[in-house]
Amino acid sequence: MQTSENEPVRPFGRILFASDFSAASHAAFHVALRVCTAFEASLTILHVFEYPKAIASEQRDQILGVGSFKKDALRSLEKLREASRQAGVRCEMTMVSGIPSRTILKALSSNKNDLVVLGTSNPRGFERIVFGSTAEAILREASCPVLTVGPRVTDRAMPNQQRSPVVFATDFHHTTTHAIRYAAAFCKATQSPLHCLHVLPQGLESGSPTQLVPQIMTEALRHVATENKSAVADSIFTIAYGNDVAKTVSEYARQHGAWLIVLGIQRAPILTSHLPDHITYRVIAEAPCSVLTIAFASKSHPIQAATCL
């Protein structure tokens, strides 16, 4: 998403939920309903039907099998639509055939959705699943923010109480700090506290004789919120220590019962942005809650981050 740093946060009026009917999608569906309710948004449920690779020939039993799969998918879609209606969410459903990543990205562009919600699983290692996968393609190329529900998120792990915070984690890179505006929008819509977080290396926790560095970082976080006009009544500006940024951010979210983590990411080719993307994917894989990513166009003169996220 080529988001401008000065572009205002669009109202989340049209939300797309991409479902493959997996357990991860089931958890993501409940997140999508919560977001739709908070923003009074409409929901489009999309299922991309993939023909089995075994159908190379036109044998009658194979064709009949595909028809059966389609009927099952339509029934599953209908159940999701009915659940949406019972939750008071305006909903429509659609099923198309094709390659999931391309089909979802095309739907986002043609329908001008404000947000896409998807679930992703982690059966044998998240990086093996994500790199080159549907999730990675959507994270990189979506025309709107992406809300990903990772493998550690379950229905029971998604707190509904209003005091569950939104965690905005930043490394102070100038192309990503503006994501705090989206964090603030979610806080205001859900009446959630905002926690602004920066991760410092573990060695600074015991090696610094004073609290000067933590104070500087805390004030820097406060400045980011002020500069982006993202003040939230219940805001906390804090730092955490850890050499593994993704694990530290995820653990902070777990300890504070967060329901959402917000990350700004750079729009850049994979070979020039491997480290930031690696951290983003690991946060999604390890977080106990959903992760919202907003991609901003990279600058030709990037400013190096102060330390870590």
C-alpha positions in Angstrom: 0.0 0.0 0.0 1.6 3.3 -1.1 0.3 5.2 1.9 1.4 8.8 2.3 2.7 10.0 5.6 0.4 13.0 5.5 -2.6 11.2 4.3 -5.5 11.2 6.8 -6.7 7.9 8.2 -9.7 6.8 6.1 -12.8 5.7 7.9 -13.0 1.9 8.0 -16.4 1.6 6.2 -15.8 -1.4 3.9 -13.9 -4.4 5.3 -13.0 -7.5 3.4 -12.5 -10.8 5.2 -10.7 -13.5 3.2 -11.6 -17.0 4.5 -10.4 -20.4 3.7 -12.5 -21.9 6.5 -9.5 -23.0 8.5 -9.2 -22.7 12.3 -7.1 -19.5 11.7 -9.9 -18.1 9.6 -12.4 -18.9 12.3 -10.5 -16.7 14.8 -10.0 -14.0 12.2 -13.8 -13.9 11.5 -14.5 -13.0 15.1 -11.9 -10.2 14.9 -13.5 -8.9 11.7 -16.9 -8.8 13.4 -15.5 -6.9 16.3 -13.9 -4.3 14.0 -17.0 -4.0 11.9 -19.1 -3.4 15.0 -16.6 -0.8 16.3 -16.5 1.2 13.1 -20.1 0.5 12.0 -18.6 -1.0 8.8 -20.0 -3.4 6.3 -18.3 -6.8 5.7 -17.6 -8.7 2.6 -16.6 -12.3 3.0 -14.5 -13.7 0.2 -13.6 -17.3 -0.4 -11.2 -18.2 -3.2 -11.9 -21.6 -4.5 -8.8 -23.4 -5.7 -9.3 -26.3 -8.1 -7.4 -29.4 -6.9 -4.2 -29.9 -8.8 -5.3 -33.5 -9.4 -7.8 -32.3 -12.0 -5.6 -32.4 -15.0 -7.9 -34.7 -16.9 -11.6 -34.3 -17.3 -12.7 -37.5 -15.6 -16.3 -37.5 -14.5 -15.7 -38.4 -10.9 -13.1 -35.7 -10.4 -15.5 -33.0 -11.8 -18.3 -34.3 -9.5 -15.9 -34.0 -6.6 -15.1 -30.4 -7.4 -18.9 -29.6 -7.5 -19.2 -31.2 -4.1 -16.4 -29.0 -2.7 -18.0 -25.9 -4.1 -21.3 -26.7 -2.4 -19.6 -27.2 0.9 -17.8 -23.9 0.5 -21.1 -22.1 -0.3 -22.7 -23.6 2.8 -19.8 -22.5 4.9 -20.0 -19.0 3.5 -23.8 -18.9 4.2 -23.1 -19.8 7.9 -20.6 -16.9 8.2 -23.0 -14.5 6.6 -25.8 -15.6 9.0 -23.5 -15.2 12.0 -22.6 -11.7 10.7 -26.3 -10.7 10.5 -26.9 -12.0 14.0 -24.0 -9.8 15.2 -25.7 -6.8 13.5 -23.1 -6.5 10.8 -24.1 -5.8 7.2 -22.6 -8.6 5.2 -22.3 -9.9 1.7 -20.4 -13.0 0.5 -18.7 -14.0 -2.7 -16.8 -17.0 -3.9 -14.5 -16.9 -7.0 -12.0 -19.3 -8.4 -8.3 -18.4 -8.9 -5.0 -18.0 -7.1 -5.8 -16.7 -3.6 -3.3 -13.8 -3.4 -4.0 -12.4 -6.8 -7.8 -12.8 -6.4 -7.8 -11.1 -3.0 -5.6 -8.2 -4.2 -7.8 -7.7 -7.2 -10.9 -7.7 -5.0 -9.3 -5.1 -2.7 -8.5 -2.8 -5.6 -11.8 -3.1 -7.4 -14.0 -2.8 -4.3 -12.0 0.0 -2.7 -12.0 -1.8 0.7 -10.6 0.1 3.7 -9.2 -2.9 5.5 -8.6 -6.6 4.8 -8.7 -9.2 7.6 -7.1 -12.7 7.2 -6.0 -15.5 9.3 -2.7 -17.5 8.9 -1.7 -20.8 10.4 1.7 -22.1 11.5 1.9 -25.9 11.3 5.6 -26.2 10.6 7.2 -22.9 11.1 5.8 -19.6 10.2 8.6 -18.4 7.8 8.1 -21.6 5.7 4.5 -20.7 5.3 4.7 -16.9 4.9 7.6 -16.3 2.5 6.1 -16.6 -0.9 2.7 -17.3 0.5 -0.7 -15.7 0.2 -0.2 -13.8 3.5 3.2 -12.4 2.4 1.8 -11.2 -1.0 -1.1 -9.4 0.7 1.1 -7.8 3.3 3.3 -6.4 0.6 0.8 -5.4 -2.1 -2.5 -4.7 -0.4 -4.1 -1.3 -1.3 -5.2 -0.9 2.3 -4.1 -1.8 5.9 -3.9 -5.5 6.6 -5.2 -7.0 9.9 -3.6 -10.5 10.3 -4.7 -13.0 12.9 -1.8 -15.3 13.6 -1.5 -18.9 14.7 -1.4 -18.1 18.4 -4.7 -16.3 18.4 -7.7 -18.2 19.5 -11.3 -17.2 20.2 -10.6 -17.3 23.9 -7.4 -15.3 23.5 -9.2 -12.3 22.0 -10.4 -10.2 24.9 -13.6 -8.2 24.3 -13.4 -6.0 27.4 -12.9 -2.3 26.6 -9.8 -2.0 28.8 -7.7 -4.3 26.5 -5.1 -2.0 25.0 -3.8 -1.4 21.5 0.0 -1.7 21.3 1.8 0.6 18.8 5.4 -0.6 18.5 7.9 1.5 16.6 11.6 1.8 15.9 11.2 5.6 15.1 11.9 5.1 11.4 10.3 8.2 9.8 8.3 6.1 7.3 6.6 4.0 9.9 5.9 6.2 12.9 2.8 7.5 11.2 1.1 4.2 11.8 0.3 5.6 15.2 -2.6 7.4 13.6 -4.2 4.1 12.8 -3.6 2.8 16.3 -5.3 5.9 17.7 -8.3 5.4 15.3 -8.8 1.9 16.6 -8.4 3.0 20.2 -11.1 5.7 19.8 -13.5 3.3 18.0 -13.1 0.6 20.6 -12.5 2.8 23.6 -9.2 1.1 24.2 -6.1 2.4 25.9 -3.1 3.1 23.7 0.3 1.7 24.6 3.3 3.2 22.6 6.2 0.8 22.9 9.9 0.9 21.9 12.3 -2.0 22.5 15.8 -1.3 23.8 18.6 -3.9 23.7 18.8 -6.1 26.8 22.2 -4.8 27.8 20.9 -1.3 28.4 18.7 -2.5 31.2 21.6 -3.3 33.6 24.4 -1.4 32.0 23.0 2.1 32.2 23.8 3.9 35.6 20.9 6.3 35.1 17.4 6.3 33.6 18.4 8.8 31.0 18.1 6.5 28.0 14.6 5.2 28.9 13.5 8.8 29.6 14.7 10.0 26.2 13.0 7.1 24.5 9.7 7.6 26.4 9.7 11.3 25.5 10.4 10.4 21.9 7.3 8.2 21.9 5.3 11.0 23.3 6.6 13.3 20.6 5.6 10.8 17.9 2.0 10.9 19.3 1.9 14.7 19.5 3.4 15.2 16.0 0.9 12.9 14.5 -2.0 14.4 16.4 -2.8 10.9 17.8 -3.5 11.7 21.5 -5.6 9.2 23.2 -7.0 9.8 26.7 -5.5 6.6 28.2 -2.0 6.6 26.6 1.1 4.9 28.0 4.5 5.6 26.6 7.0 2.9 27.6 10.0 0.9 26.7 10.8 -2.8 27.0 14.2 -4.6 27.0 15.0 -7.5 24.8 17.4 -8.6 22.1 14.7 -10.5 20.2 12.4 -7.6 19.1 9.5 -9.8 17.9 9.4 -11.9 21.0 9.6 -8.8 23.3 6.8 -7.0 21.5 4.6 -10.2 21.6 5.4 -10.8 25.3 4.5 -7.2 26.2 1.2 -7.6 24.4 0.6 -10.9 26.3 1.4 -9.4 29.7 -0.9 -6.5 29.2 -3.8 -8.4 27.6 -3.6 -6.4 24.3 -6.1 -7.2 21.6 -4.2 -5.5 18.8 -0.6 -4.7 17.8 -0.1 -2.0 15.2 3.1 -1.9 13.1 4.2 0.5 10.4 6.3 -1.2 7.7 8.2 0.0 4.7 7.2 -0.6 1.2 10.3 -2.1 -0.4 11.5 -5.1 -2.4 12.2 -8.2 -0.2 16.0 -8.1 -0.8 16.2 -4.5 0.6 13.9 -4.9 3.5 14.5 -8.4 4.7 15.2 -7.6 8.4 12.1 -5.4 9.0 9.8 -7.9 7.2 11.4 -10.7 9.2 10.5 -9.0 12.4 7.0 -8.2 11.2 6.3 -11.8 10.2 7.7 -13.1 13.6 5.4 -10.7 15.5 2.4 -12.0 13.6 3.6 -15.6 14.3 4.2 -15.1 18.0 1.6 -12.5 19.0 -1.3 -13.6 21.2 -3.5 -11.0 19.4 -4.2 -9.6 16.0 -1.5 -7.5 14.2 -2.4 -4.5 12.0 0.2 -3.6 9.4 0.3 -0.3 7.4 2.9 -0.1 4.6 4.4 3.3 3.8 6.4 4.1 0.7 10.1 4.0 1.2 12.2 7.1 1.0 15.3 7.5 -1.0 17.1 8.8 2.1 16.1 6.5 4.9 16.9 7.5 8.5 18.3 4.7 10.5 16.4 3.6 13.5 17.7 4.6 16.9 17.9 1.0 18.0 15.2 -1.7 17.7 11.5 -1.6 17.5 
